[in-house]
Amino acid sequence: MNLVEYENDDEMKVWLSESEVGQLLDEFEDTEKRIAVGLAVRPPLGRGRPGRA
């Protein structure tokens, strides 16, 4: 899990690495659940991951 503090804020950006996402998705046998969780943990197309330009 990756954590980065926001500038001028007490909150943090949190995201999973690609390997962690893969491990999470491996827990679901149902295709619809895998798709739903995959969409939930990845940013929308065209948007970078937190901490990346």
KEVONU-242395 format. One record per atom (N, C-alpha, C, CB): residue number from 1; residue in one letter; x, y, z; chain; atom name. Coordinates in steps of 0.2 Angstrom, whole numbers, always signed. Glycine has a CB too. Layout:
vovo n:NUM, res:a, east:X, north:Y, up:Z, chain:A, atom:CA
...
//
This chain:
vovo n:1, res:m, east:+4, north:-6, up:+0, chain:A, atom:N
vovo n:1, res:m, east:+0, north:+0, up:+0, chain:A, atom:CA
vovo n:1, res:m, east:+5, north:+6, up:+0, chain:A, atom:C
vovo n:1, res:m, east:-5, north:+0, up:+6, chain:A, atom:CB
vovo n:2, res:n, east:+3, north:+11, up:-4, chain:A, atom:N
vovo n:2, res:n, east:+7, north:+17, up:-5, chain:A, atom:CA
vovo n:2, res:n, east:+3, north:+23, up:-1, chain:A, atom:C
vovo n:2, res:n, east:+8, north:+19, up:-12, chain:A, atom:CB
vovo n:3, res:l, east:+7, north:+27, up:+3, chain:A, atom:N
vovo n:3, res:l, east:+4, north:+33, up:+6, chain:A, atom:CA
vovo n:3, res:l, east:+8, north:+39, up:+5, chain:A, atom:C
vovo n:3, res:l, east:+4, north:+31, up:+14, chain:A, atom:CB
vovo n:4, res:v, east:+5, north:+44, up:+3, chain:A, atom:N
vovo n:4, res:v, east:+8, north:+51, up:+2, chain:A, atom:CA
vovo n:4, res:v, east:+4, north:+56, up:+5, chain:A, atom:C
vovo n:4, res:v, east:+9, north:+52, up:-6, chain:A, atom:CB
vovo n:5, res:e, east:+7, north:+61, up:+9, chain:A, atom:N
vovo n:5, res:e, east:+3, north:+66, up:+12, chain:A, atom:CA
vovo n:5, res:e, east:+1, north:+71, up:+7, chain:A, atom:C
vovo n:5, res:e, east:+7, north:+69, up:+18, chain:A, atom:CB
vovo n:6, res:y, east:-5, north:+74, up:+7, chain:A, atom:N
vovo n:6, res:y, east:-7, north:+80, up:+3, chain:A, atom:CA
vovo n:6, res:y, east:-3, north:+86, up:+6, chain:A, atom:C
vovo n:6, res:y, east:-14, north:+81, up:+3, chain:A, atom:CB
vovo n:7, res:e, east:-1, north:+91, up:+1, chain:A, atom:N
vovo n:7, res:e, east:+2, north:+97, up:+3, chain:A, atom:CA
vovo n:7, res:e, east:-4, north:+101, up:+7, chain:A, atom:C
vovo n:7, res:e, east:+5, north:+101, up:-3, chain:A, atom:CB
vovo n:8, res:n, east:-2, north:+104, up:+12, chain:A, atom:N
vovo n:8, res:n, east:-7, north:+109, up:+16, chain:A, atom:CA
vovo n:8, res:n, east:-13, north:+105, up:+18, chain:A, atom:C
vovo n:8, res:n, east:-8, north:+114, up:+12, chain:A, atom:CB
vovo n:9, res:d, east:-13, north:+99, up:+20, chain:A, atom:N
vovo n:9, res:d, east:-19, north:+95, up:+22, chain:A, atom:CA
vovo n:9, res:d, east:-16, north:+89, up:+26, chain:A, atom:C
vovo n:9, res:d, east:-23, north:+93, up:+16, chain:A, atom:CB
vovo n:10, res:d, east:-20, north:+87, up:+31, chain:A, atom:N
vovo n:10, res:d, east:-19, north:+82, up:+36, chain:A, atom:CA
vovo n:10, res:d, east:-20, north:+75, up:+33, chain:A, atom:C
vovo n:10, res:d, east:-22, north:+83, up:+42, chain:A, atom:CB
vovo n:11, res:e, east:-24, north:+75, up:+27, chain:A, atom:N
vovo n:11, res:e, east:-26, north:+69, up:+24, chain:A, atom:CA
vovo n:11, res:e, east:-21, north:+66, up:+20, chain:A, atom:C
vovo n:11, res:e, east:-33, north:+70, up:+20, chain:A, atom:CB
vovo n:12, res:m, east:-21, north:+59, up:+18, chain:A, atom:N
vovo n:12, res:m, east:-16, north:+56, up:+14, chain:A, atom:CA
vovo n:12, res:m, east:-19, north:+53, up:+8, chain:A, atom:C
vovo n:12, res:m, east:-13, north:+51, up:+18, chain:A, atom:CB
vovo n:13, res:k, east:-15, north:+53, up:+2, chain:A, atom:N
vovo n:13, res:k, east:-17, north:+49, up:-4, chain:A, atom:CA
vovo n:13, res:k, east:-15, north:+42, up:-2, chain:A, atom:C
vovo n:13, res:k, east:-13, north:+52, up:-10, chain:A, atom:CB
vovo n:14, res:v, east:-19, north:+37, up:-4, chain:A, atom:N
vovo n:14, res:v, east:-18, north:+30, up:-3, chain:A, atom:CA
vovo n:14, res:v, east:-20, north:+26, up:-9, chain:A, atom:C
vovo n:14, res:v, east:-22, north:+27, up:+4, chain:A, atom:CB
vovo n:15, res:w, east:-16, north:+22, up:-11, chain:A, atom:N
vovo n:15, res:w, east:-17, north:+17, up:-17, chain:A, atom:CA
vovo n:15, res:w, east:-13, north:+11, up:-16, chain:A, atom:C
vovo n:15, res:w, east:-16, north:+21, up:-23, chain:A, atom:CB
vovo n:16, res:l, east:-16, north:+6, up:-20, chain:A, atom:N
vovo n:16, res:l, east:-12, north:-1, up:-20, chain:A, atom:CA
vovo n:16, res:l, east:-8, north:-1, up:-26, chain:A, atom:C
vovo n:16, res:l, east:-18, north:-6, up:-21, chain:A, atom:CB
vovo n:17, res:s, east:-2, north:-5, up:-25, chain:A, atom:N
vovo n:17, res:s, east:+2, north:-6, up:-31, chain:A, atom:CA
vovo n:17, res:s, east:-1, north:-11, up:-36, chain:A, atom:C
vovo n:17, res:s, east:+9, north:-9, up:-28, chain:A, atom:CB
vovo n:18, res:e, east:+1, north:-12, up:-42, chain:A, atom:N
vovo n:18, res:e, east:-2, north:-16, up:-46, chain:A, atom:CA
vovo n:18, res:e, east:-2, north:-24, up:-44, chain:A, atom:C
vovo n:18, res:e, east:+2, north:-16, up:-53, chain:A, atom:CB
vovo n:19, res:s, east:+4, north:-26, up:-40, chain:A, atom:N
vovo n:19, res:s, east:+4, north:-33, up:-38, chain:A, atom:CA
vovo n:19, res:s, east:-2, north:-33, up:-32, chain:A, atom:C
vovo n:19, res:s, east:+11, north:-34, up:-35, chain:A, atom:CB
vovo n:20, res:e, east:-3, north:-28, up:-28, chain:A, atom:N
vovo n:20, res:e, east:-8, north:-29, up:-23, chain:A, atom:CA
vovo n:20, res:e, east:-15, north:-29, up:-26, chain:A, atom:C
vovo n:20, res:e, east:-7, north:-23, up:-18, chain:A, atom:CB
vovo n:21, res:v, east:-16, north:-25, up:-31, chain:A, atom:N
vovo n:21, res:v, east:-22, north:-25, up:-35, chain:A, atom:CA
vovo n:21, res:v, east:-23, north:-33, up:-38, chain:A, atom:C
vovo n:21, res:v, east:-22, north:-20, up:-41, chain:A, atom:CB
vovo n:22, res:g, east:-18, north:-35, up:-40, chain:A, atom:N
vovo n:22, res:g, east:-19, north:-42, up:-43, chain:A, atom:CA
vovo n:22, res:g, east:-20, north:-47, up:-38, chain:A, atom:C
vovo n:22, res:g, east:-12, north:-44, up:-46, chain:A, atom:CB
vovo n:23, res:q, east:-17, north:-47, up:-32, chain:A, atom:N
vovo n:23, res:q, east:-19, north:-51, up:-26, chain:A, atom:CA
vovo n:23, res:q, east:-26, north:-50, up:-24, chain:A, atom:C
vovo n:23, res:q, east:-14, north:-50, up:-20, chain:A, atom:CB
vovo n:24, res:l, east:-28, north:-44, up:-24, chain:A, atom:N
vovo n:24, res:l, east:-35, north:-43, up:-21, chain:A, atom:CA
vovo n:24, res:l, east:-40, north:-46, up:-26, chain:A, atom:C
vovo n:24, res:l, east:-36, north:-35, up:-21, chain:A, atom:CB
vovo n:25, res:l, east:-39, north:-45, up:-33, chain:A, atom:N
vovo n:25, res:l, east:-43, north:-48, up:-38, chain:A, atom:CA
vovo n:25, res:l, east:-43, north:-55, up:-38, chain:A, atom:C
vovo n:25, res:l, east:-41, north:-45, up:-45, chain:A, atom:CB
vovo n:26, res:d, east:-38, north:-58, up:-36, chain:A, atom:N
vovo n:26, res:d, east:-37, north:-66, up:-36, chain:A, atom:CA
vovo n:26, res:d, east:-42, north:-69, up:-31, chain:A, atom:C
vovo n:26, res:d, east:-30, north:-68, up:-34, chain:A, atom:CB
vovo n:27, res:e, east:-44, north:-64, up:-26, chain:A, atom:N
vovo n:27, res:e, east:-49, north:-67, up:-21, chain:A, atom:CA
vovo n:27, res:e, east:-56, north:-68, up:-23, chain:A, atom:C
vovo n:27, res:e, east:-49, north:-62, up:-15, chain:A, atom:CB
vovo n:28, res:f, east:-57, north:-65, up:-29, chain:A, atom:N
vovo n:28, res:f, east:-64, north:-66, up:-32, chain:A, atom:CA
vovo n:28, res:f, east:-65, north:-71, up:-38, chain:A, atom:C
vovo n:28, res:f, east:-67, north:-59, up:-34, chain:A, atom:CB
vovo n:29, res:e, east:-69, north:-76, up:-37, chain:A, atom:N
vovo n:29, res:e, east:-70, north:-80, up:-43, chain:A, atom:CA
vovo n:29, res:e, east:-75, north:-78, up:-48, chain:A, atom:C
vovo n:29, res:e, east:-72, north:-87, up:-40, chain:A, atom:CB
vovo n:30, res:d, east:-80, north:-74, up:-45, chain:A, atom:N
vovo n:30, res:d, east:-85, north:-71, up:-49, chain:A, atom:CA
vovo n:30, res:d, east:-83, north:-66, up:-54, chain:A, atom:C
vovo n:30, res:d, east:-91, north:-69, up:-45, chain:A, atom:CB
vovo n:31, res:t, east:-84, north:-66, up:-60, chain:A, atom:N
vovo n:31, res:t, east:-81, north:-61, up:-65, chain:A, atom:CA
vovo n:31, res:t, east:-84, north:-54, up:-64, chain:A, atom:C
vovo n:31, res:t, east:-83, north:-64, up:-72, chain:A, atom:CB
vovo n:32, res:e, east:-90, north:-54, up:-62, chain:A, atom:N
vovo n:32, res:e, east:-93, north:-47, up:-61, chain:A, atom:CA
vovo n:32, res:e, east:-90, north:-44, up:-55, chain:A, atom:C
vovo n:32, res:e, east:-101, north:-48, up:-60, chain:A, atom:CB
vovo n:33, res:k, east:-89, north:-48, up:-50, chain:A, atom:N
vovo n:33, res:k, east:-86, north:-45, up:-44, chain:A, atom:CA
vovo n:33, res:k, east:-79, north:-43, up:-45, chain:A, atom:C
vovo n:33, res:k, east:-86, north:-50, up:-38, chain:A, atom:CB
vovo n:34, res:r, east:-75, north:-47, up:-49, chain:A, atom:N
vovo n:34, res:r, east:-68, north:-45, up:-51, chain:A, atom:CA
vovo n:34, res:r, east:-68, north:-38, up:-55, chain:A, atom:C
vovo n:34, res:r, east:-65, north:-50, up:-55, chain:A, atom:CB
vovo n:35, res:i, east:-73, north:-38, up:-59, chain:A, atom:N
vovo n:35, res:i, east:-73, north:-31, up:-63, chain:A, atom:CA
vovo n:35, res:i, east:-75, north:-25, up:-59, chain:A, atom:C
vovo n:35, res:i, east:-78, north:-32, up:-69, chain:A, atom:CB
vovo n:36, res:a, east:-80, north:-26, up:-55, chain:A, atom:N
vovo n:36, res:a, east:-82, north:-21, up:-50, chain:A, atom:CA
vovo n:36, res:a, east:-77, north:-19, up:-46, chain:A, atom:C
vovo n:36, res:a, east:-88, north:-23, up:-46, chain:A, atom:CB
vovo n:37, res:v, east:-73, north:-23, up:-42, chain:A, atom:N
vovo n:37, res:v, east:-68, north:-22, up:-38, chain:A, atom:CA
vovo n:37, res:v, east:-62, north:-19, up:-42, chain:A, atom:C
vovo n:37, res:v, east:-65, north:-28, up:-34, chain:A, atom:CB
vovo n:38, res:g, east:-60, north:-21, up:-48, chain:A, atom:N
vovo n:38, res:g, east:-55, north:-18, up:-52, chain:A, atom:CA
vovo n:38, res:g, east:-56, north:-11, up:-54, chain:A, atom:C
vovo n:38, res:g, east:-54, north:-23, up:-58, chain:A, atom:CB
vovo n:39, res:l, east:-63, north:-10, up:-55, chain:A, atom:N
vovo n:39, res:l, east:-64, north:-3, up:-57, chain:A, atom:CA
vovo n:39, res:l, east:-64, north:+2, up:-51, chain:A, atom:C
vovo n:39, res:l, east:-72, north:-3, up:-60, chain:A, atom:CB
vovo n:40, res:a, east:-66, north:-1, up:-45, chain:A, atom:N
vovo n:40, res:a, east:-66, north:+3, up:-39, chain:A, atom:CA
vovo n:40, res:a, east:-59, north:+5, up:-37, chain:A, atom:C
vovo n:40, res:a, east:-69, north:-1, up:-33, chain:A, atom:CB
vovo n:41, res:v, east:-54, north:+0, up:-38, chain:A, atom:N
vovo n:41, res:v, east:-47, north:+2, up:-35, chain:A, atom:CA
vovo n:41, res:v, east:-42, north:+5, up:-40, chain:A, atom:C
vovo n:41, res:v, east:-44, north:-5, up:-33, chain:A, atom:CB
vovo n:42, res:r, east:-45, north:+6, up:-47, chain:A, atom:N
vovo n:42, res:r, east:-40, north:+9, up:-52, chain:A, atom:CA
vovo n:42, res:r, east:-43, north:+16, up:-54, chain:A, atom:C
vovo n:42, res:r, east:-40, north:+4, up:-58, chain:A, atom:CB
vovo n:43, res:p, east:-39, north:+21, up:-55, chain:A, atom:N
vovo n:43, res:p, east:-42, north:+27, up:-57, chain:A, atom:CA
vovo n:43, res:p, east:-45, north:+27, up:-64, chain:A, atom:C
vovo n:43, res:p, east:-36, north:+32, up:-57, chain:A, atom:CB
vovo n:44, res:p, east:-49, north:+31, up:-66, chain:A, atom:N
vovo n:44, res:p, east:-53, north:+31, up:-72, chain:A, atom:CA
vovo n:44, res:p, east:-47, north:+32, up:-78, chain:A, atom:C
vovo n:44, res:p, east:-58, north:+37, up:-73, chain:A, atom:CB
vovo n:45, res:l, east:-49, north:+30, up:-84, chain:A, atom:N
vovo n:45, res:l, east:-44, north:+31, up:-89, chain:A, atom:CA
vovo n:45, res:l, east:-43, north:+38, up:-90, chain:A, atom:C
vovo n:45, res:l, east:-47, north:+28, up:-96, chain:A, atom:CB
vovo n:46, res:g, east:-36, north:+39, up:-92, chain:A, atom:N
vovo n:46, res:g, east:-34, north:+46, up:-93, chain:A, atom:CA
vovo n:46, res:g, east:-32, north:+50, up:-87, chain:A, atom:C
vovo n:46, res:g, east:-40, north:+50, up:-96, chain:A, atom:CB
vovo n:47, res:r, east:-33, north:+47, up:-81, chain:A, atom:N
vovo n:47, res:r, east:-30, north:+50, up:-75, chain:A, atom:CA
vovo n:47, res:r, east:-25, north:+45, up:-72, chain:A, atom:C
vovo n:47, res:r, east:-36, north:+50, up:-69, chain:A, atom:CB
vovo n:48, res:g, east:-20, north:+49, up:-70, chain:A, atom:N
vovo n:48, res:g, east:-14, north:+45, up:-67, chain:A, atom:CA
vovo n:48, res:g, east:-15, north:+43, up:-60, chain:A, atom:C
vovo n:48, res:g, east:-8, north:+50, up:-67, chain:A, atom:CB
vovo n:49, res:r, east:-11, north:+38, up:-58, chain:A, atom:N
vovo n:49, res:r, east:-11, north:+36, up:-51, chain:A, atom:CA
vovo n:49, res:r, east:-8, north:+42, up:-46, chain:A, atom:C
vovo n:49, res:r, east:-7, north:+30, up:-50, chain:A, atom:CB
vovo n:50, res:p, east:-11, north:+42, up:-40, chain:A, atom:N
vovo n:50, res:p, east:-8, north:+47, up:-35, chain:A, atom:CA
vovo n:50, res:p, east:-1, north:+47, up:-35, chain:A, atom:C
vovo n:50, res:p, east:-11, north:+46, up:-29, chain:A, atom:CB
vovo n:51, res:g, east:+2, north:+53, up:-35, chain:A, atom:N
vovo n:51, res:g, east:+9, north:+53, up:-34, chain:A, atom:CA
vovo n:51, res:g, east:+13, north:+52, up:-40, chain:A, atom:C
vovo n:51, res:g, east:+12, north:+48, up:-29, chain:A, atom:CB
vovo n:52, res:r, east:+10, north:+51, up:-46, chain:A, atom:N
vovo n:52, res:r, east:+13, north:+51, up:-52, chain:A, atom:CA
vovo n:52, res:r, east:+11, north:+57, up:-57, chain:A, atom:C
vovo n:52, res:r, east:+11, north:+44, up:-56, chain:A, atom:CB
vovo n:53, res:a, east:+15, north:+59, up:-61, chain:A, atom:N
vovo n:53, res:a, east:+14, north:+65, up:-65, chain:A, atom:CA
vovo n:53, res:a, east:+10, north:+62, up:-72, chain:A, atom:C
vovo n:53, res:a, east:+20, north:+69, up:-67, chain:A, atom:CB
//
